[in-house]
Every structure is written in structure tokens, then in C-alpha cells.
């Protein structure tokens, strides 16, 4: 009985870590694609000599807006990762407690 429960526990842990890894890789790929796309878009801003001061201010404002948006997305991503890590830590703690209870029940 104990070995069946351990196998079930290990399978559960394995599935949750595989899912978390897949989510992480998906996020990395998405972030990479978004970064490359944004870099290409930002690189294609032809700078002409006849641009007046208002256009320069607009460009600076747009740059600041893009920077602020990227910063906000990074902070949101950090928050999401922190929350995901907190949930995984909590799940691991519950599974360890369950395993400890199983071991204690088996010893009785």
C-alpha cells in the first residue's frame, strides 16, 4: 500500500513540475519573440534632419511610453513568477506533509 501511495505522490509531483517547466519555456519563447519584434520595430525609425522640435518631443514621449510599458510588463511578469513560485512552494509543502502523514500512518 505504501509503495502505491509513493508512486502516486511521485507521479503528481512529476506532472506538476513538467507543467511548470512547459509554462516557463512558453513564457521564455513568447518573451524572446516579443523582444525581437519590438527591437526590429524600434530600429526602424528613420531620423531625418528636417524633424522639428515637436516631432522630437513626440518621439521622446513615445520612447518613454514604450519604456514605461516594457517596464510595467516586466514588473507584471515578475509578480506572476513570484505568485507561481509561491503556489509551487505551497503545493510542495502540502505534498511533503502528506508524505510525512503517510509514513507516520505506515509506521503505526
Secondary structure as UniProt FT lines:
FT   HELIX           2..43
FT   TURN            49..50
FT   HELIX           53..107
//
